[in-house]
Each structure stands twice: as C-alpha cells, then as structure tokens.
Amino acid sequence: MTTKKYLFIVSISAILFFIFIWFFIFLYENINSNNTISEELEIEWQTEVKRLNEVRLLNRSIDKIKKEKYSLESHFVKNTNIVPFLDSLEKLASLVSVKNEILSVNVPSNDTSLVINLKMEGDFNSIYKFLMLLENSSYEITINSFNVTRSLNQGEKDLKKWTADFKISLLSFNI
C-alpha cells in the first residue's frame, strides 16, 4: 500500500476519532445537565412530600383536639353570643330559686371585658349559692362589687327576703 492510502486512512481515522470524542463530550455534558435537573426536581418533590406529610399530621392533630378546642371555646363569650351567656346567668339564678334581674350590660371602650349589673332577690342561702355557682362557672368572671342587704318593707317582719346587687366583669369575652 502506498503512503497516500495510509495517510488518507489515518486522516479519516483522526477525523472520526475527533468526531466521536466531540460526540462523547456532548452526550456527557447533556447527561450531567439532566442529572442536575433530575436532582433539583427530586429535591423539590421531597420538599413537597414533606409539606404534604406535615399538612396531614396537622390535620390529624386538629381532629384530635377538636373536642378540647370546642371545650375551650365554650369558656369564652363572643360578641355575637352575649344573649346565651345572659341566659346561662338566668338559669343559674333559677337553679337556686333567686329572682334575677339584669340591670345593664356594657362593653367598656378601652377594655375587652363585658360588665354586667345584676339585681337578685331571695333568701340569703340562695343568694350565697348563686354567688358560689357564679364563681365556679366555666367563664372567667371578676366580681367588681357585691352588695347584700336585707329588704324589709314597712311593717314586714319576714327576714328571709334579701337583695343583692352584683357588678361582674366577664373577662373571657372576645370582641
């Protein structure tokens, strides 16, 4: 064979060698780029899976504490729930056989409490029982003033009639 043929075969081989090297480098770079993208997508996917698991855990936790939440919320009176609270005061009064009159209900502008003025009539034991029920109620109540007097009309000898004036603040009040 002649040197021209060898030279031609060597040059074709060199050209093919460089084409294959370039093709190999091109594919290698594409594979590395796809691996990087794949890793980033997997990290995102893992993050979303973590978030989803946290949401599921949070939902399970909320379901577990629903009863406790309802019980806790029942100790607070909302702005729209004043009437049921006042009805509960009247029920307490009827439990101990006391005549109950709600004189006023105020929400001070600078406070988050509800101020209620009550007037009670009954015997001393009943008024005292009402006071105990009020103190042991599920609401956070402060008794601002409490005045108990024996009410005697002219000529009346009945010592069982007592009058009590309460001024209470409901501290567990949400505006």
Secondary structure, 3 states (H helix, E strand, C coil): CCHHHHHHHHHHHHHHHHHHHHHHHHHHHHHHHHHHHHHHHHHHHHHHHHHHHHHHHHHHHHHHCHHHHHHHHCCCEEHHHHHHHHHHHHHHHHHCCCEEEEEEEECCCCCCCEEEEEEEEECHHHHHHHHHHHHCCCCCEEEEEEEEEECCCCCCCCCCCEEEEEEEEECCEEC
